[in-house]
Structures are given as C-alpha cells and as structure tokens.
Amino acid sequence: MTVTVTMQPREAMAALVSPEGRGDPYVFYDALRAHGGLVPVKPGLMAAVGHAECSRALREPRLLVQDARSHDRLYPDWRSHSSLRGFTDSVLYTNPPDHSRMRRLMSGAFTPRRVAALEPAIGEMTDRLLDRMTRLGADSSPVDFMAEFAYRLPVAVIGAMLGVPDDDQIWFREAVEDVTVALEGISRVSKLDAADRAMDELASYFGRLIDERRRHPADDLISALVGAHDADGSRLNQDELIGNLVLLLAAGFDTTTHLLGHGLHQAFEHPDLAARLRTEPSLASGYVEETLRFAAPVHATSRFAEADVDVLGTTVPAGTKLLVLLAAGNRDPRRYPEPHRFDPDRPDIQPLSFGAGAHFCLGAPLARVEAQIALPRLLRRFPHLAPAGMATHRDRLVVPGHERLPVSLG
C-alpha cells in the first residue's frame, strides 16, 4: 500500500538522511515523488525519483558522474581521504574518455559467455557453503545467513575471478564494510577515518598481489590488468589499477551479498513464493528481478550538470548535483502498479538497481546468476528454513542491507 506523506522536498530529503529515513526510506521517496519525477530540492540540488526520469538521467551523456573536478568544486579537501581518492581513480567516478578507456579493459571478464561458463563453479561453491551451514546448524544452533552464506558466496566468486587466494578472502568483509562508507558521499566525512584505513589496507594488499602476479602471471583478472598496465601505462596507471581492483572487490560482493539477504527475507515474508522457488526453476529469474526492484541493493547514485541539461522536459541547471534515487524509481506507480507489493510474476520488470547507460554495472549479469542459482538451492536444501531471532540492518542510505540474518535450518 502506498502511504502519502505531505512534505516539502527539502524536508523529505532531510528525513531521508536521518536514522528514520535510512531505516525505511520508501515513505520519503513517495513524499518526494508527490512533487514530480524530477524534483528541485534546493539551489544546486535536484532529485530524480520517477522511473522514467531516473532512467533518462542515467543515460544522458551530458550528466556526468562526480569525478575529481566536481569534487574539487564541492569539497576541496577531499584528496586528504585515501578512500575518496581510491574510488575516484576507478571507473566508478570517472567520465569519458578515461571511463571508456578503463571500462574496455575490464569488460571482457563479464561478458555473457564468461558469466555462463561460471555457472557450474557457482553451483559447486553454493553446495559447499550449504554443506557448511549444515555442519554449523547440526545442533539446532542459529546460523547467521549473512556471514556464513550471503557474504561467502559472492566473495568466493569475485575472488576466483580476480585471482585472490582463498585464505585471504575472510578478512575482506570488514575492510569492504568500512571502505564502502566512502560511497555514501562526502556528506558523511566524519565516518571516513575507518574508510581511509580500509582503503590503505586494501591498496597495500593489492600492491603485494600485483607484484606477485607480475612475477608469476596466472589466468585471472589481476594478471590481465597488470599486463595491460605494464604494456602501456597510458592505458591504466598504477593508481587506476589499484583503485579498480578495490572497486571490483567491493562491488563484486557487497551488492550481491545484500541481494541474497533481501531475496531470503522476501522468501520468509512470502512462504508461498518460497515453495514455488523450490519446485519451479522458471521462477528464479523473475524472483531475482523483483527482489532487485523491490529492495534495491544500491539505492542511489548521482550526476553533475556542467551545463544546462533537459531531462524529459525539466531543466537541470548548470552546476546542479542530481541525486538519482534508483530505489524510488523502482517503486514508481506510473511504471509499476501497486509498487509496494512484492510480485515476481509482474510483467516487464526492469529494475534500475544496477544503473543504466555508460555506467551500467559491469558485474550485474554475474550478480543475477549467483542469486538465481543460490536462492532456489538454499530453499530446496533447507525446506524448513526459518528466521531465528532479530535481524539487524546496517545504517546506510546508498547501500543498505542486513548486517545479520539469523536462521534456523529446521
């Protein structure tokens, strides 16, 4: 059911970044959308909350991601934080031509053919983790699904692609949890000390691994990127190499982890759908797409207008930051009837959760395949799986999700 709250845009935006808004932002997304699909919040800030407006903004080449130049204008001291510098050296926060140059080097690892070839390995990794859950819950003890499965599967997959040794993968969770605070935006500068320490730790780790792959190349993505750097530093410099490796690691499992957590939560909320997932293989794709729509792993991104830009009849003035609220667009009633109802059978589900346009997430096909394989196998393996205690959530606006999701195997 849609709940309408009467708020001015600035009031709704302030509520979004409050603890209440980070806990349940959807009522405030609706409050913003009551003012239109593309809403002026205050001078220099607008918000896209309609599906069509978000989609158009993501595809508009004149709306740029916030790169080093725009950071310089908005927050001149940003370079003092290694976490901000690291991500700004990556494909995430660069514009053409640098973005295109770096993306070409990485995109070959995520082609549909390569992702399809990984499916048997993903199935084997899933089964090993389900075996582990069986051992952990053998005495009827609760098992934290997030720590023991939702985190471990994506990090094992992206770790194998990158060439990260298995023994090094466990400590990544805390480091990535800390470093991704930098993706919340420079409005949370007070939280960046831990993010800086994590970025320094990850950069040092990847620096050592780069040296190892330089001496002993392997059939992995790190070796390929090191080879590209060594052959021609203008294609990928050292800071870009490390920045993109940290990004691939963080994005490679952080969003997928929360997609799995949201998917299981919806199965608990809708036991009839959980039963269908166990027996109807064809439901998995629609179920994952609806999970992405209903509970986006990434709620927001941003763009910057260097000149006046028309977005579906509304002008985004030069110098404006445009907050693209993906999760709000995913629940736009103009695009999805009854948007606050979880329905994997609804037609033409096209979530905005992985972005669109030039910055569409490289790992989106991989995340989808992991969830489509893992969730049905989990529910078939444990037909009496149930919540076991209070779930906890992390305090984030951009990438929210479960911190803990204790379950009983039954």
N, C-alpha and C positions, 0 to 999 in steps of 0.2 A: 504494500500500500504506500502511495506517495504522501508524504507529510509536507505541507506547505508552511514555511515559516516566513513571516514578513520581516525582512531585514534590508537595510541599505547595503550596497556592495562592499563598502569599506568595513562595515560591521560584520558581515558574513565572512570576509577574508580574515579579519582579526580572530573570529571564532574558530576558523579552520586551523590556525597555528596554535591554538590553545590546547591544553591537555584534553578537554572535552572534544574538540574537533578532531584531534589526532586519534582519539578513541573511536569515534563514529562520525566520519566526515560527510556522509551522504545527505543528511538533512541540510547541511550548509551548502553542499553542491546544488541542491534543489533551490535553496534560497537565492543563490547567485543566478541560477538559470531563470528564475522568475523575472529577471531584468533583461533577458535575451540570451542568445547563444554566444555572443562576444561582448563582454561587459567591461566598461571603464570602471576601474576601482578607485583610482586617484591619479593625479597627473603623473605620467611616466609609467603607469602600471595598468594593464588590462588582463582579463582572464577569459580564456576560451572554455566554455562549459557545454556547448552543444556538440553532438556527434559530427555534424557536417562542418562546423566551424573548426573543431579540433583537427579533423582530417585535412581540411584545406590548409590550415596553418602549418601543419607538419610537412606538407608537400610544396609550400611556397618557397622558392629558392631565394627570394629577397628577404625572408625572415631567417636570420642567422642564429646558430647556437651561440651561447655566451662563451666566446673564446678569450684569449689573453687581452686583446684590445678592449673588449667590452668590460672585462673585469677591471682593467686599468681605470676606466671611467667610473665604474660603480663602487669599487672598493680598492683604492690604490695600494693598500698594504697586503693584498692577497698573496704576493710572492713570498711573504715571510712564513707561509704554511706549506710544508712539503706535500701534504695531502692534496691541496688545491693545485700545486704545480704539477704533481704527478698525473692527475686526471686531465689537466689542461694540455699536457703533452700527448694525450691519447686521441684516438679517433672520435671519442665521445664529445670533446669540446674543441674541435677544430672545424673550420669551414673550407670549402674548395679554395685553392687547389690542393692544400695539404690533406684535407679529409679524403679526397678522392684517391690521392697517392697512397695513403696508408691503408685505406679500406681495400684497395685492389690486392695488396699483399696478403691480407688476412682472409679474404672472402673465399678463396679456394678450399679452405678447410671446412666450410659449412655448406657446400653445395648439396642439393637433394640426394645426389648419388652417394656422396660420402656419408651423409647422415643415415641413409637407408642401410649402408654397409655396416653401420654401428649397431643396428637393432639386435642382432644375436648377442653381441657383447653386453648391451644394456640389459637384455633379458637375463643373462648369466649373473651380472652384478646384482640385479634385483633379487634373484633367487638366493644368492649368498647372504644378502642383508636380511632377507626373510628368515633364513636359517638362523642367523644371529639373533634376531628378535625372538625366535622360538626358544633359543637357549636362555636368553635374558628373562623371558617370562615363564620359564618352566615351573617355577614355584608359585605361580599366580601373582608375582610382583608386577606392578605397573611398569610399562616401558614408555619412555619419552620418544614419541614418534619423530619429533623434530630432530633430536640429537642422534638417534640410532638409525634413522632411515632417510628422512627428508633432506638432511644435510649430507649424509654419507654418499648417497647415490649420485647426485649431481657433481660433487667434488671428485668422486672417482672417475666419472665420465670426462669432465674437463681436464682433470689431472692426467688421464691417459692420453688425451689429445695433445696437451701441451708437452708432455714428457716429464711430469713431476713424479718422483719416486713415491710409491705407496706410503712409505713410512713418514713422509713429510706432510701428508695431507691433513692429519688430525688437528694440528695447531693452526691451520688456516682459518678455522671457523671464527675464533676470537679476533684474529687480525682483520679479517674481512668485515666482521661485525663493527669493528672500530673504524676502519678506513672508510666505509661507505657513509659514515656521518657527513663526509665532505660532499656527498651527492645531494644532501639536504639543502645545500645552498649556503652562501656566505652569511645569511641571516642568523646562523647558529654558530658564529665564530667562537663563542665560549666553549663549545663542545669539540673544538678541533685539536686540542692538545693530544688526546688519545689517538685521533685520526692521523696526526703527524707522526707519532711514534710508530703506528702500524704501517704507514707508508714507508717510513725509513727501514723498518724491519723487512718488509716485503721486497723493497728495492734492493737491499743488501742480499737477500736470499736469491733473487733472480739474477743479480750480478754474478754471484758464485756459480749459478747453474748455467748462465751464458758462457762463462769461462770454460766450464766442463764440456758443454756441447761444442764449443769451438775446438777443443782438443779431440773430442770423441763425438762426432755428429751421429744422430740417430734419426729414425723415421718418425719425427714428431714436429709439432708446430714451432717449438722453440728453435730447433735446429734450422728449420726453413727460414725463420725470421732473422736468425743470426747470420745465415748465409747471405740473405738479401742485404743486411747491414754491411757485412764485410766486403761484399762485391761492389757496393756503391753506397757510400754513406749519405748521399743526397736523397736516396730512396727511403731511408729510415735511419735517423741518427740515434745515438745511444740513449738519450732521454726519451725519445719516442719509442724505442724498443722496450725499455723497462716500463714506461707508462702504459703501453698497450698490453704488456704481459700482465700487469697488475689488474688492468681493466678486464681482460679476458677471464682471469681467475675469478674476480669479484662478480662480474656479470654472469659468468658461466655457471655459477651455482647459487648465488644469492636469490635471484628471482625464481629460479626453478625450485629451490627449497620451499619458498613461500607458495608457489603454485601447488606443490604437493600438499602442503599444510592446508591451504584453502580447499583443495579438492576433497581431502578426507573429512574436513569439517562439514562440507555440504553433504557428504555421504551419511554422516551422523544425523544431520538435520533432515535428511530425506531417505529413510531406510528403504522405501520402495525403489528409489533410483540405485541405491547400493546393491539391492538384489538383482536389478537388471544389469548392472555393470558386471556382475559375476557370470551372467549367462548370455549376454548379448554383446559380442565383440564389436558390432557395428555402432554401439552407443558411445564407445570411448572417445571418438573424435569430437562429437557434439558435446559430450560432457566436459571435456577439457576446454573447448572453445567457450562454453557457457561459464565455466569457472573463471576463465580469463576475463570475460565480460563482467560478471557479477562481482568478482573480488580480484581486481587487477593487482598483480604483484608490484607494479610500478604505477603510482597514482598521478604523477605529474612530471612534466619536463618544461623547458622554457625556450623562448626565442627572443631575438632582439631586432628591432627595426632600425636600420641605419638610414632609411628614407621612408617617406610615407608609403604604406602598402595597403591596398584594398583587399579585404577578406570577406567575400560574399556580401559586398555592399557596405561594409563598415570599414572605415579607415583606421588603421593602426598608425598613429603619427610617428615620425622620425624620433628616435631616442627613447621609444617605449619598450619596456620589457613586457612580453606577452607570456603569461603563465598558462600553459596548455594542460588543463586538468583532464587527463586521459580517463580516469575513473568516473568523472562526471559525464563525459561524452558517452561512455559505455552504458550509462543509465539515462540517456536522453529519451523521454517518452515519445518524441517525434520520430525516433528511429526504432525503438523497441517498445511495443505495447506492454503495459504492466512491467516496467523496467526493474522494479524491486522484487520481482518474483523469479526464482531460480528455475529455469526450464530448458534443459538441454535439447528438447525437441523443437524449440522455436526455430523458424526458418531463417536462413541467411544471417547467421551470427558472424559478425566481422569485428571483433574487439580491437580497440586501439592500443591495447596494453603493451605491445612491442613497438609502438611508434608507427611511422609511415614515411614514405619519401626517401630521401638520400640517407637519412639516419635510421632507417628501419633496422631493428636489432639483428645483427648477424646470427646470433645463436637461437633465434626464435624457432626455426624448424627442429633444432635439437631439443629444446625445452618441451615442445609439444610431443615429440616422440617419447621422451623419457616419461612424461606424465601418462600418455596413452598406454604405455607398456606397464608402468609400475602400479597405477591405481587398481586396475582390474586384478592383477596378480595378487596384490596385497589383500583385497577383499575376498578373493577365492581361497587364498591360503588360510585366512582367519575369518570364517563366516560369522563368528560371534564377536568380532572386534567391537569394542565399545569405549566411550570416554571413561577415564578413571581418575577423577579429580579435576581441579580447576585448571583450565588452560590459561596461559599468560601471553601477553602481547607486547611487542616492542614499541617504544614511544617514538614513532616516525610518521612524518607526513608523506614523504616521497615513496619510500619502500616500507610500508607497514607489513605486519605478519605476525605469526605466532613465535614466541620465544620457546615455550614449552607446550606440548600437547600430549599429556599422559594418556595412555590407552591400556585397556585390559584385553589380552588376546582371547579370553574366553575358553 
